[in-house]
Amino acid sequence: MSKQITIDQAVEMIKDGQTVMIGGFLAVGSANRIIEAMVKAGKKDLTIICNDTAYPEIGSGLLVASGCVKKCIVSHIGTNPITEQKMKAGEIEVELVPQGTLAERIRIGGAGIGGFLTTTGLGTLAEEGKRKIEVEGKEYLLELPLRADVALIGASVADKYGNLIYRGTSQNFNPMMATAADLVIAEAKESVENLAPEAIKTPYLFVDYIVR
């Protein structure tokens, strides 16, 4: 069965109020065509999990600027002033997570691990509301896994089976996010019949649909 779908079909699968992981870094390696279509479709009340909120005109930042988002779980919002404006106005909730912690929370969400211990964030605002655990006299924060209803993956190349490869910055959050969502939709810049097995970064088993 072909995994290829249209952008409109992909957008229809994403429901208001869902939690959506968005791969990429400052919109490089993000599924930007799908995101633009989500805005046109008027998606709302989304919780997005991403490294950053990019810029107001592209990527996850476009969702924020267009009023589609109620909560962001991110490590950085500094390049998108609209995120800060909406946060201060109480229009969206922003959960800031240290970048390494964010990546590991997503990774363990995909691996089925119940949590991990870290010293990152101890003694800062990042520890508020989190459980502290002492191990051999040293204190740690317990960080819990992150999963999503949908992951939007920005791939460089996809084959007909759904295997993916990434180039450059796009290989940061995308591979792990593909393991940590109930529905995985990949947007590929290029499509081929087959990929060399040793080049594959995300195996087809993790990918439900491909938009090309």
VEXMAR-420837 format. One line per field, with one value per residue: residue in one letter; chain; x, y, z of N, C-alpha, C in turn. Coordinates in steps of 0.2 Angstrom, whole numbers, plus 5000, padded with zeros to 4 digits. Example, Ala and Ser with C-alpha at 12.3 -4.5 7.8 and 13.67 -1.06 7.14 Angstrom:
BEGIN
rest a,s
kette A,A
n.x 5066,5064
n.y 4972,4989
n.z 5039,5035
ca.x 5062,5068
ca.y 4978,4995
ca.z 5039,5036
c.x 5066,5064
c.y 4984,5000
c.z 5039,5039
This chain:
BEGIN
rest m,s,k,q,i,t,i,d,q,a,v,e,m,i,k,d,g,q,t,v,m,i,g,g,f,l,a,v,g,s,a,n,r,i,i,e,a,m,v,k,a,g,k,k,d,l,t,i,i,c,n,d,t,a,y,p,e,i,g,s,g,l,l,v,a,s,g,c,v,k,k,c,i,v,s,h,i,g,t,n,p,i,t,e,q,k,m,k,a,g,e,i,e,v,e,l,v,p,q,g,t,l,a,e,r,i,r,i,g,g,a,g,i,g,g,f,l,t,t,t,g,l,g,t,l,a,e,e,g,k,r,k,i,e,v,e,g,k,e,y,l,l,e,l,p,l,r,a,d,v,a,l,i,g,a,s,v,a,d,k,y,g,n,l,i,y,r,g,t,s,q,n,f,n,p,m,m,a,t,a,a,d,l,v,i,a,e,a,k,e,s,v,e,n,l,a,p,e,a,i,k,t,p,y,l,f,v,d,y,i,v,r
kette A,A,A,A,A,A,A,A,A,A,A,A,A,A,A,A,A,A,A,A,A,A,A,A,A,A,A,A,A,A,A,A,A,A,A,A,A,A,A,A,A,A,A,A,A,A,A,A,A,A,A,A,A,A,A,A,A,A,A,A,A,A,A,A,A,A,A,A,A,A,A,A,A,A,A,A,A,A,A,A,A,A,A,A,A,A,A,A,A,A,A,A,A,A,A,A,A,A,A,A,A,A,A,A,A,A,A,A,A,A,A,A,A,A,A,A,A,A,A,A,A,A,A,A,A,A,A,A,A,A,A,A,A,A,A,A,A,A,A,A,A,A,A,A,A,A,A,A,A,A,A,A,A,A,A,A,A,A,A,A,A,A,A,A,A,A,A,A,A,A,A,A,A,A,A,A,A,A,A,A,A,A,A,A,A,A,A,A,A,A,A,A,A,A,A,A,A,A,A,A,A,A,A,A,A,A,A,A,A,A,A,A
n.x 5004,5003,5011,5010,5002,4991,4994,4983,4976,4985,4983,4970,4971,4976,4970,4961,4966,4976,4992,5007,5022,5036,5048,5065,5076,5075,5066,5072,5073,5060,5042,5037,5028,5016,5013,5010,4998,4991,4988,4981,4970,4964,4968,4967,4970,4982,4995,5012,5027,5043,5060,5062,5053,5055,5053,5041,5035,5037,5038,5036,5034,5025,5013,5011,5011,4999,4989,4986,4990,4990,4999,5016,5030,5046,5064,5068,5064,5068,5070,5057,5047,5033,5029,5034,5026,5013,5014,5017,5005,4996,4990,4995,5003,5020,5032,5047,5061,5077,5088,5095,5089,5076,5078,5081,5070,5061,5067,5067,5053,5050,5057,5050,5054,5052,5057,5071,5086,5093,5105,5104,5096,5094,5091,5086,5073,5068,5067,5055,5040,5044,5050,5062,5076,5087,5103,5115,5119,5119,5109,5096,5085,5070,5065,5052,5045,5041,5028,5018,5003,5004,5018,5027,5037,5052,5060,5074,5075,5064,5060,5050,5044,5044,5056,5068,5080,5091,5098,5111,5106,5093,5093,5093,5081,5072,5074,5072,5059,5051,5050,5042,5028,5010,5005,5014,5019,5028,5036,5044,5058,5063,5060,5063,5065,5071,5081,5098,5102,5111,5111,5099,5090,5079,5069,5056,5046,5043,5036,5021,5014,5018,5021,5025
n.y 4994,5011,5024,5037,5053,5067,5085,5091,5079,5076,5087,5085,5075,5080,5085,5098,5104,5094,5087,5091,5086,5095,5094,5100,5115,5131,5132,5126,5110,5108,5103,5113,5115,5108,5114,5127,5124,5119,5131,5138,5130,5133,5127,5124,5127,5119,5110,5112,5104,5107,5112,5126,5141,5147,5158,5172,5170,5158,5140,5132,5144,5151,5145,5149,5163,5164,5160,5147,5140,5134,5131,5130,5119,5121,5125,5137,5154,5166,5171,5174,5186,5187,5176,5178,5190,5185,5176,5184,5191,5182,5173,5162,5147,5145,5133,5132,5122,5116,5113,5100,5093,5093,5086,5073,5070,5068,5058,5047,5046,5040,5028,5022,5023,5027,5039,5051,5055,5071,5084,5096,5111,5112,5122,5132,5141,5130,5119,5120,5112,5100,5083,5079,5068,5059,5052,5042,5052,5063,5076,5075,5081,5073,5070,5068,5058,5064,5063,5063,5066,5068,5068,5079,5078,5084,5079,5075,5066,5054,5037,5025,5017,5023,5025,5037,5050,5063,5079,5089,5102,5097,5084,5085,5085,5078,5063,5057,5062,5055,5043,5045,5048,5045,5046,5048,5059,5063,5075,5076,5083,5077,5063,5045,5029,5019,5018,5017,5005,5008,5022,5026,5035,5036,5022,5014,5009,5017,5028,5034,5041,5050,5066,5073
n.z 5000,4996,5004,5001,5001,4999,5002,5008,5012,5022,5031,5035,5043,5055,5070,5078,5094,5096,5101,5093,5086,5079,5068,5065,5064,5068,5057,5047,5039,5043,5041,5031,5020,5024,5036,5032,5025,5036,5043,5033,5034,5046,5058,5076,5094,5096,5104,5102,5100,5099,5093,5093,5090,5078,5065,5063,5050,5045,5047,5063,5069,5061,5064,5077,5076,5068,5076,5079,5090,5107,5116,5118,5119,5120,5117,5114,5110,5105,5092,5087,5089,5091,5098,5111,5113,5113,5124,5135,5134,5139,5129,5124,5131,5136,5138,5143,5139,5143,5129,5127,5137,5132,5120,5125,5132,5122,5115,5124,5125,5113,5115,5125,5138,5155,5161,5165,5174,5178,5181,5175,5176,5189,5203,5196,5187,5179,5187,5194,5200,5198,5201,5213,5215,5225,5222,5228,5236,5228,5220,5208,5195,5190,5174,5163,5150,5133,5121,5106,5098,5084,5073,5063,5050,5043,5029,5019,5008,5002,5000,4991,5000,5012,5019,5026,5023,5029,5027,5033,5044,5046,5051,5065,5076,5069,5067,5080,5084,5075,5081,5091,5091,5088,5076,5061,5049,5035,5026,5011,5002,4990,4980,4978,4971,4978,4993,4998,5010,5020,5021,5026,5038,5046,5047,5037,5045,5055,5049,5044,5033,5018,5011,4996
ca.x 5000,5007,5011,5010,4996,4992,4995,4976,4974,4989,4981,4964,4972,4978,4964,4961,4968,4981,4999,5010,5029,5038,5055,5069,5079,5073,5062,5076,5071,5053,5037,5034,5022,5011,5012,5006,4991,4987,4986,4975,4964,4962,4969,4968,4971,4987,5001,5017,5033,5048,5066,5061,5047,5057,5051,5034,5032,5038,5039,5032,5032,5019,5007,5010,5008,4992,4984,4984,4994,4988,5005,5023,5035,5052,5070,5071,5058,5071,5069,5050,5044,5026,5029,5035,5021,5007,5015,5015,4997,4992,4987,4998,5007,5026,5036,5054,5065,5084,5088,5097,5083,5070,5079,5081,5063,5058,5070,5064,5046,5050,5060,5046,5057,5048,5060,5078,5088,5098,5106,5102,5090,5093,5092,5083,5065,5067,5065,5048,5035,5047,5052,5069,5078,5094,5106,5122,5121,5118,5102,5094,5078,5067,5062,5047,5045,5037,5025,5013,4998,5006,5024,5028,5045,5055,5065,5077,5074,5060,5059,5043,5042,5044,5062,5070,5086,5091,5104,5112,5102,5087,5094,5093,5076,5067,5074,5069,5052,5048,5048,5038,5021,5006,5005,5020,5019,5034,5036,5051,5060,5064,5057,5066,5062,5074,5087,5103,5100,5116,5110,5093,5091,5072,5066,5049,5042,5041,5033,5014,5012,5023,5019,5030
ca.y 5000,5017,5029,5044,5057,5075,5090,5092,5073,5076,5092,5083,5070,5083,5088,5103,5102,5089,5088,5090,5087,5098,5093,5105,5120,5138,5130,5121,5103,5107,5101,5119,5116,5105,5119,5132,5122,5119,5138,5140,5126,5136,5123,5128,5124,5114,5110,5110,5102,5109,5115,5133,5144,5149,5165,5173,5169,5151,5134,5132,5151,5153,5142,5153,5169,5163,5159,5140,5136,5136,5129,5128,5116,5123,5127,5144,5158,5172,5173,5175,5191,5186,5171,5182,5194,5181,5173,5190,5193,5176,5170,5155,5145,5143,5129,5132,5116,5116,5109,5094,5089,5092,5081,5067,5068,5065,5051,5042,5045,5035,5022,5018,5024,5031,5046,5051,5060,5076,5090,5102,5115,5112,5128,5137,5140,5124,5114,5121,5107,5093,5079,5078,5062,5059,5046,5042,5059,5069,5077,5076,5082,5068,5072,5064,5058,5067,5060,5067,5063,5068,5071,5082,5077,5087,5074,5077,5061,5048,5032,5023,5013,5028,5026,5044,5052,5070,5082,5095,5103,5093,5078,5086,5083,5074,5056,5055,5064,5050,5037,5047,5050,5040,5047,5051,5062,5066,5079,5075,5087,5073,5056,5041,5022,5015,5021,5013,5004,5011,5029,5027,5038,5034,5017,5015,5006,5023,5033,5032,5044,5054,5071,5075
ca.z 5000,4995,5009,4998,5002,4997,5008,5010,5016,5028,5036,5037,5049,5061,5073,5083,5101,5097,5102,5087,5086,5073,5067,5062,5068,5064,5051,5042,5041,5045,5036,5030,5016,5028,5041,5028,5024,5042,5044,5029,5036,5052,5064,5082,5100,5096,5108,5098,5103,5094,5096,5093,5087,5071,5064,5062,5044,5043,5052,5069,5071,5057,5068,5083,5073,5065,5081,5079,5095,5113,5121,5115,5123,5116,5120,5112,5106,5104,5085,5085,5094,5092,5103,5117,5114,5115,5130,5140,5134,5141,5124,5124,5137,5134,5143,5140,5141,5140,5123,5128,5140,5127,5115,5128,5134,5116,5113,5129,5123,5108,5117,5130,5145,5160,5163,5166,5179,5176,5185,5171,5178,5196,5206,5192,5186,5176,5192,5197,5199,5196,5207,5214,5217,5227,5221,5231,5239,5223,5218,5201,5193,5186,5168,5160,5142,5129,5115,5103,5093,5077,5071,5056,5049,5037,5026,5012,5003,5004,4995,4990,5006,5018,5022,5025,5025,5031,5026,5036,5051,5046,5055,5073,5080,5065,5068,5086,5084,5071,5085,5098,5090,5086,5068,5058,5042,5033,5020,5008,4996,4985,4981,4974,4971,4984,4996,5001,5017,5025,5021,5029,5045,5049,5043,5035,5050,5059,5045,5042,5027,5015,5007,4992
c.x 5004,5006,5010,5003,4997,4993,4988,4974,4978,4985,4974,4965,4974,4972,4966,4962,4973,4988,5003,5018,5031,5045,5059,5072,5079,5070,5066,5075,5064,5048,5034,5028,5015,5009,5008,4999,4987,4984,4980,4969,4961,4963,4970,4969,4977,4992,5007,5023,5039,5055,5065,5054,5049,5056,5044,5031,5034,5039,5034,5030,5026,5013,5006,5008,5001,4987,4982,4986,4991,4994,5011,5027,5042,5058,5072,5065,5061,5070,5062,5047,5037,5025,5029,5029,5014,5008,5014,5008,4993,4988,4989,5002,5014,5030,5043,5058,5072,5085,5090,5092,5077,5072,5079,5074,5059,5061,5067,5057,5045,5053,5056,5049,5053,5050,5067,5080,5093,5099,5105,5096,5089,5095,5090,5076,5063,5065,5058,5043,5038,5050,5059,5071,5086,5097,5113,5124,5121,5111,5101,5087,5076,5063,5058,5047,5040,5035,5020,5008,5000,5013,5025,5035,5047,5061,5068,5075,5069,5060,5051,5040,5041,5050,5064,5077,5086,5098,5105,5108,5096,5087,5094,5087,5071,5068,5071,5062,5048,5046,5044,5031,5017,5005,5011,5019,5025,5033,5044,5052,5061,5062,5061,5063,5065,5080,5092,5102,5105,5115,5104,5094,5084,5069,5059,5044,5039,5037,5026,5012,5018,5020,5025,5029
c.y 5006,5021,5036,5047,5064,5079,5090,5085,5073,5081,5089,5078,5073,5087,5093,5100,5096,5091,5086,5091,5090,5098,5100,5110,5127,5137,5126,5114,5103,5106,5108,5120,5113,5111,5125,5130,5121,5126,5140,5136,5129,5131,5127,5124,5119,5116,5108,5109,5103,5112,5123,5135,5148,5157,5166,5170,5162,5146,5135,5139,5154,5151,5147,5160,5169,5161,5152,5136,5139,5135,5127,5124,5116,5124,5134,5147,5165,5175,5175,5180,5190,5181,5174,5187,5191,5178,5178,5192,5188,5172,5163,5154,5143,5139,5128,5126,5117,5111,5102,5090,5088,5086,5074,5065,5065,5058,5046,5041,5040,5028,5018,5019,5029,5038,5045,5056,5064,5081,5096,5105,5115,5119,5134,5136,5133,5118,5114,5115,5100,5089,5079,5072,5062,5052,5046,5049,5065,5069,5078,5078,5075,5071,5067,5064,5062,5063,5065,5063,5063,5071,5073,5082,5080,5083,5077,5073,5056,5043,5029,5019,5017,5028,5034,5045,5060,5072,5088,5096,5099,5087,5079,5082,5078,5066,5054,5056,5058,5044,5039,5050,5044,5040,5051,5053,5065,5070,5079,5080,5083,5066,5051,5034,5019,5019,5016,5011,5008,5019,5031,5030,5036,5028,5018,5013,5012,5028,5030,5035,5049,5059,5073,5081
c.z 5000,5001,5007,4998,5000,5003,5012,5015,5023,5034,5039,5043,5055,5064,5078,5090,5102,5098,5096,5088,5079,5072,5064,5067,5064,5058,5046,5044,5044,5039,5034,5025,5020,5033,5038,5027,5030,5044,5040,5031,5043,5058,5070,5088,5100,5101,5103,5102,5098,5097,5098,5090,5080,5071,5062,5055,5041,5049,5057,5071,5067,5061,5074,5081,5071,5070,5082,5085,5102,5118,5116,5120,5118,5120,5119,5108,5104,5097,5083,5090,5096,5097,5110,5118,5116,5122,5136,5140,5137,5136,5122,5130,5133,5139,5140,5144,5139,5134,5124,5132,5136,5122,5118,5130,5128,5114,5118,5128,5118,5110,5122,5137,5149,5162,5164,5171,5176,5181,5181,5174,5186,5199,5201,5191,5183,5181,5195,5195,5197,5202,5207,5217,5219,5225,5223,5233,5234,5221,5211,5201,5189,5180,5165,5153,5139,5123,5112,5099,5086,5077,5064,5055,5042,5034,5020,5007,5006,4999,4995,4996,5012,5021,5021,5026,5026,5029,5030,5043,5051,5050,5063,5076,5076,5067,5074,5087,5080,5075,5091,5097,5087,5079,5066,5051,5040,5026,5017,5002,4990,4986,4976,4975,4977,4987,4998,5008,5022,5026,5025,5037,5049,5044,5042,5040,5054,5055,5042,5035,5025,5010,5003,4988
